[in-house]
């Protein structure tokens, strides 16, 4: 795969500072934030009191602040939550969405500035500017101040890609996206997010009871799986196994290697190896990530 750069500056970006910033955020999200040390990061979700996802986020401990990145659709709910619940805490919330640029380097030649561990972060100099470099599952994310964007981009020796190419890589990797594959109807375990996003040893957070009960005592009614489609279909298209609706399409892309593929939350009646119908086309259910 050729390494390329995608400008994702439209994503939501916030920062938290103050002596209680880490402890405060730890109590609002599903993962262990309190144990982070400078140079480390984590992926987490924030939930309703019934354990349903209001959004997901990445948190990076830079020592002097926690930098937070999320889907733009989740930004306002996340801001509202943190703004409302930080009262009385030594934690200041800062808007960074317009102030900062995000350039994603995707591919095997991405620099190793932050090391090899996903979410690891470090401040480095690029193009004469200080940036925050974050290791991702498919390369490296580079956060910089908006006024430094052009200088930083010019210093990255990779061609421009687009969001469509980035989406192909994401779907092939089996990573769901909030606002496309995930919404307020989804509990993290249904989307296979427990290992990545949930700590079962931390203290309380909103929605914890439901998440813990499902993990220890039950099985989710749905799970995130992949589909190899005969033809591309629209996201949201119902999936039918025989006469029964067992889910709907989430992300749909056309992979250069795999052809039309998709992610979907599928009911337990449908399993890898089954063929489902999707509005004039059909798809083979497979595990994710997709095997080549």
Buried (B, 14 or more C-beta within 10 A) or exposed (E): BEBBBBBBBEBBBBBBBBEBBBBBBBBBBBBBBBBBEEBBBBBBBBBEEEBBBBBBBBBBBBEEBBBBBBBBBBBEBBBEBBEEBBEEBEBEBBEBBEEBBBBBBBBEBBBEBBEEEBBBBBBEEBBEBEBBBBBBBBBBBBBBBEEBBEEBBEBBEBEEBEEEBBBBBBBBEBBBBBEBBBBEEBBBBBBBBBEBBBBEEBEEBBBBEBBEEBBEEEEBEBBBBBBBBBEBBEBEBBBBBEEEEBBBBBBBBBBEEBEBBBBBBBBEEBBEEBEBBBBEBBBBBBBBEBEE
